[in-house]
Amino acid sequence: MRQSKYIYIVERMTDRILRGDYHVNGIPAERNLATEFNVSYLTARKAVQELLQNGLVSRMPNGRLEISKKDDEKQLHIALLALAWNSTETNSCNIALTQLSKKFNFIFRIVYYSHWDDPVIVNTVKNFDATFLLPPDQPAPVIEKIVSRLRETQKQFFVINNDWTQFGVPSIMMFPPVFVQKMLDHLESLGHRRIDCLNVQRGLSVIPSRIAQWRIWMDSHGLEGNLYDEPTESAIEPIPIAYRIVDKLIKKGKFDCKSLICMSESGAIGAMRAMCDHGIRPGKDVALCHTDSGTNSEYAVPSITSMEKVDEKLYLTTCIKWLQKKERRWVGPLLIQPQDIKVVVRQTTVPDIDKNRKPERGKEAE
């Protein structure tokens, strides 16, 4: 027996509602639904009436439809707001929250925004029960304004990999900049007395904080090193920038580096490629490392020394468990971060390391 058109629409819309598809832009009007599903207005209206009777949607005084949610409904709708630019940071958080949604039975959706004033940011925070935000670095006055707007939604939001605690926002820092000093300790233990620093990542707070840790450590140990700081513009791939910087230094005969710490994995990959193209062997002629967790570093040739991978789920779980308790105010420290992060030593700082041995990874602190 052929399925009625309006039943088909009801089933499709029910599935979308349960997946959180209408939480960002809202439910279309009946005429728009009729156009989308290629049915008459009366058929679309009949489908909406069925959804109203089922309690999935309700009609506001202005006639628009909204998703119904009972006060005692337990299943949460949680969003990840990320800049519409592919990054390992976004991919990692997306995977972690997807896995947690199955474990803790909440509906999860990733939402992308194009710029800092994109209306989708406020709309997402407003329409989801809670939002994890991956923000671009911005000056404090700009952050203060966006925090004020987001608070007007009266919904909970968390910031990932940025510290907004001064604005009263719970913040999850997967890699506190202070752990840059552990990588510098490793390089010093190999006998290096000069450590140069390369940065091609853009940032107003996180990256400058990492560079500041390099400066503090170098000054306290009485060592010297050059800083090559050329952050990329938005939507510019950083690997070619790192390649160009190192390639240019080598061609001009100004690359006399024996130890190089990069502020990101992208910088390390670009620098290593330039060295190899000029016959300079990373791990033998130059000790090379970076201060990220190294998503691809273990599989590079040679493998690149990096910081250990932090399990995002440990820290996201803390927030999700609190959300499920439905408490009004955040309980606990505003800054959530690892207590320790270890260095994962690979071939670019120890050339004779057994390439077949998987490096041991320390356990992240609770």
N, C-alpha and C positions, 0 to 999 in steps of 0.2 A: 504494500500500500504506500502510495506516494506521500511524503511528509508535507503537511501544510506549510505554506511560506512563512506565516507568522510564527509558527512553532520553531522553525529553523532560526528565525531572528532572535526569538527568546533564548534559545539554547546558546547561540553565538554571543549574545550580550551578557548572559549569565556567566559564561566562561570568562569573558573579558572583565566583568566586575570582580569576580573571584581572584583574578590575576592582577588586579590593580591597574588595568589599562586605562580606566577613565578617571584616575585620581589626579592626573596632571591638568588635562584640558576640559574635564567635565563630560557629561553625557550629551551627545548631539540632540537637537530638536527632532521631532517626528519627521519633518520634511527633509532634513539632512539624512536621517536614517533611511527614508524611502529612496533617496537618490543613491546612497551607498549600496543598499541591497537590491536596487533595481526592482522595487515593488511600488504599489500604489500608496498614497498617503494613508488611506483607510487601513491597509494591511500593517503599515508601520505603527499606526496608532493602536491597533488591536494588540500588537506585540507589547507596546508600552503599557497598555492596560493590564496585560497579564503580569508584567514585571511589578507593577504597582500592587496588584492583588497578592503577589508572592512576597511582598515586603522588601524586595531588593532595592527598589528605588522609591522616592517620594517626590511630590511636586511642591516646589516652593511657591510663595505668594505671587511671584512675578511670572509663574508658569513654567519656569525652567525645571529640569529634572536634576535630582541629586541622589547620590548613593545613600541608602539608608543604613544606619548602624545603631543597633540597640546598645544601651548603656552597659549591659552586662555581657556584650559580645567579647569573647576571649581572644580571638585571633587578631593579631596585630598586622597592620600594613606598614612596612618599613621601606624607605627609599635610600638609595645611594646617589647623591648629587655629584657629578663629576664633569670637568671641563671636556668639551667635545674634541678631544685630542688624545690619540692612543698613547698610553703610558703603562709601564709595568706596575706602577702604583695603583692605577685604576683597575687594571686586570686582576691584581692580587686581592684587592678589597672586594671586587665583584665576586670572585670565586669563593672567598671566605664567607661572605654574607649569604651566598646561594647555598653553601653547605650548611650553614647555621640555620637557615630557614627550614630545612628539612628536619633538623634535630629539634628545634624549638617550636615548630609548627606556626610560623608566621609567613605572611605573604610579602615577598621581596621583589623590588623592581629597581633597576638602575635608570636614572634620568640624566640626560646630558644638557648642559647649558653652554651657550656660545660666548658670553662675556659676563662681566661682573654685575651689570645692571639688567641682565636678562630676566624678564618677568617670570620665567619658568622656575627660578630659584624660590621666590616667595610662594608661588602657586603650589609647588611641591611640598614645601614645609607646611603649608596651610592644610593640604588635603591628605597628607599621610599622618599616621599616629606618631611617627618619629622619623628623623632624617639624619643620615651620616653625610657630612659635607666635606668634600675634598676641595678646599678653596685655593685660588691663586694668591700669591703673596700680594698684599696691599698695604698702603700706609695706615697707621692707627686710626686717623680720623675717618677714613673710608670704611674700615672694619666696624667702627663704632656705629656708623649710620646703618649698615646692613644688619648688625645685631639688633638694633632698635626696631627695624622693620620686621625682622623675623620673630622677635618677641611679641609683636602685635598679633601674630597668628595664634598665640597661646598653645603652641605645640612644642614638643621637645626636639632639640637638635644637638648633634655632637659634631665636633671638628676633628678631622683626621690629619695627622702629620703637619700640624700647625698649632701654635700655642696661643689660644684666645682666653686664657684663664684671667687675664687682667680685665676682661669684659664680662667675667662671670659665666663663661661658656665651658662646659666640660670638654676637655681636649685630650685626644689620644696621640701621643708622640711615639711612633714605632721606633724611631732612632734619635734619641737625644744627642745633640751635637757634641756633648762632652766626651762621648766615646770615640771621637776622632783621635783623642790622645792615646788610646790603646793601640791604634795602628802605628802611630808615631813611636810608641815604645817598642813595637816590634821591629821597626826599621832601625832604631838606634841599637837594638840588641844584636843586629847583624853587622854593626860597626860603622854605620853611616853617620857622618858628621855634618853633612849638608843634605837637606831634604827640600826639594822644590815642590811647588803646589800648582795644580792646573784646575781651572774651573771654566766650564762652558754652560753651566746651568743658570737659568734665570731665577731670581728670587730676591725678596726684600728683607727676609728675616731668617729663614732656615739655612740657606746657603751662606749668607754672610756670617751666621753664627758658627758654621763649620769652619769657615776661613779664620774666624776670630780664635777658635780653639787651636788651629795650627799656629797662629801668631803667638798665642799665650804659651803654648808648649815650647816653641822654638826659643822664645825669650828666656823662659825659665831654665832651659837647658844650655843656653849660651851658644846655640847653633845658628847657622845662616841658611838662607834659601831664597830663591826667586819665586814670585807669585805671577802666574800668567792667568789673568782674569778677564775673559771675554765672553760674558753670558750671551746666549742667543736671544733673538726676538721671539715673540709668540709664534707658534706653528712653524718653527724652523728646527729641522733635525739637528741635534747637537753633535752627533758623531763626526760629520764632515768638518764642523768648526774645529773640533779638537785635532783632527788630522791636519787641517790647514795650518794651525798654530805651530805644531811640532815640525811639520814638513818645512815651513818657512824658516824656523830656527836652525834646522839642520842645513838647509841650503845656504844660509848666510854664515855658517860656521859658528853659530852662537849656542849650539846645543851641547853643553858640557855637563849635562845632568847625569848623576850616578844613582839618584834615588828620587822617584817622583810619586807623590800622592795626589790622586785625582778626587774631586769632590763628588763624582758620580761614575757609574759604570760606563755610561756613554762616553765620557771623557777618556776613560782608560782604554776603551776599545779603539777609539779614533787615534789616540796617541800611540798605541801599540802597533797599529797598522802602518802609521807613518815611519816608526822606527824600523820595522821589518823591511819596508820598501827601500830603506837606505842601508840595509845590512847591519843595523844595530839590534842586538838580541836581547829582548826583554827577559829578565831573569838571570841573564849572564853578564851583559854589559851594563844594564840598568835595572835596578829594582823598581818594579811598578806595582801599584796597588790602588784601591779606591775605597771610599767610605760608605758605599751602598751595600745592600745585602747580597748583590751579585746573582741575579736571576740566571744570567747566561755565562757568568764568569767561570763556573766549574767546567763548562764545555768548550771554552775557547782554547786555542792552541798558540802559545802555552796557556794553561789555566791561570786565572788572575786571582791574586790574593784579595780578599774582601772581608767585610764584616759578616757575621753569621746571619742566617735568615731568621727573622722574628716571626713567630706564629701569630698573625693578626687575630685569629679566632679567640685566643686567650683574653685579649683586651676588649674585643667587641662583645664577647659573651658577658662580661661584667655589666655592660650597658643594657644588653637585651634582657638579662635576668631582672634588672631593676625595672625595666619597662613593663615586664609581665606582672610585676607586683602592683602596677598602676598607682604608685605613689605620686603625690603632687610635686614634690621638690626633689632635686637630685641629692642623694645621700652619698657622702664619700668625698675623696679629694677631687678637685677639679682637673688636676693633671694626672693622667693615667699613662704610665710608661714603664718599660723594662728597668729593672734594677741593675742588670749587667748584660753586656753584649760582648761576645768574644770575637777574636780575629780568626778567620779561616785561612790558614797558610796554604798557598798553592805555588805553582812553578815560577811565577814571575818575581817572587822574592826568595824562594829557595829552589834553585835550578835542579837539584838532584832529588827532589821529592819524588817518591814512587807515584807515577802517574796512574797506576792501576789501583792505588789505595784510595778509598773514599775518605775524605777528610772527616774527622769527628766533629760533630756539631754539639755545642754546649746547650744545656736546657735554659730556656728563657726564664727569668725570675718571675714569680707570681706577681 
